[in-house]
């Protein structure tokens, strides 16, 4: 098993074998990330989501089918992974609101070796996850697709000792006290960013964003020959333009100063 991965130059399967991944959100990106992690052969996968499967999810959330409509997403995701994709991974699921049950997120992060943040709540939520991962020296991979004409998708990798979320994303003020991020039990006071009532996303934009996140994770983990991890990527699928960035730390950053 995993023979084709093991044959890759500088690919160490033992590094994958020892990973515990926390996936925050099992929507269009989180489901595809989960499939990839199972097929890579990680040891443990933890899935978090508060939603149920709805009909409009089915075009891009590739763990679900018509029969899953009305089920808790995490339960349907676990069933689908076990049936079709899981090769050796222990899968845990939690149907909960990650903001109001923040203490559970803290606990699960403490048990993890990597975090994939795909919950679509906005910059203030992403700031909190970035602060938590910084406090625990965890790598965090963030990805999303923009719901407007252009099929734009972006990713950001927060790596220990490198630029954090607040270094790269300009917020007018810190939404919470990063020094107390391990002490909060409920961060539902964080407002969501304004979202359009209807947002566009396709099976291929969600899947491609997920695969870029997994490729960046593999690059970080294996540090293969010529290793240079770009912290940020922006991909425009209409004209197939891609930009990558190595970001810099801010000396006055609210999180990692």
Buried (B, 14 or more C-beta within 10 A) or exposed (E): EBEEBEEEEEBBBEBBEEBBBBBBBBBBBBBBBBBBBBBBBBBBBBBBBBBBBEEEBBEBBBBBEEEBBEBBBBBBBBBBBEEEBBEEBEBBBBBBBBBBBBBBBBEBBEEBBBBBBBBBBBBBBBBBBBBBBBBBEBBBBBBBBBBEEEBBBBBBBBBEEBBBBBBBBEEEEBBBEBEEBBEBEEBEEBEEEEEEEEEEBBBEBBBBBBBBBBEBBBBBBBBEEEEEBBBBBBBBBEEEEEEBEEBEEBEEBBBBE
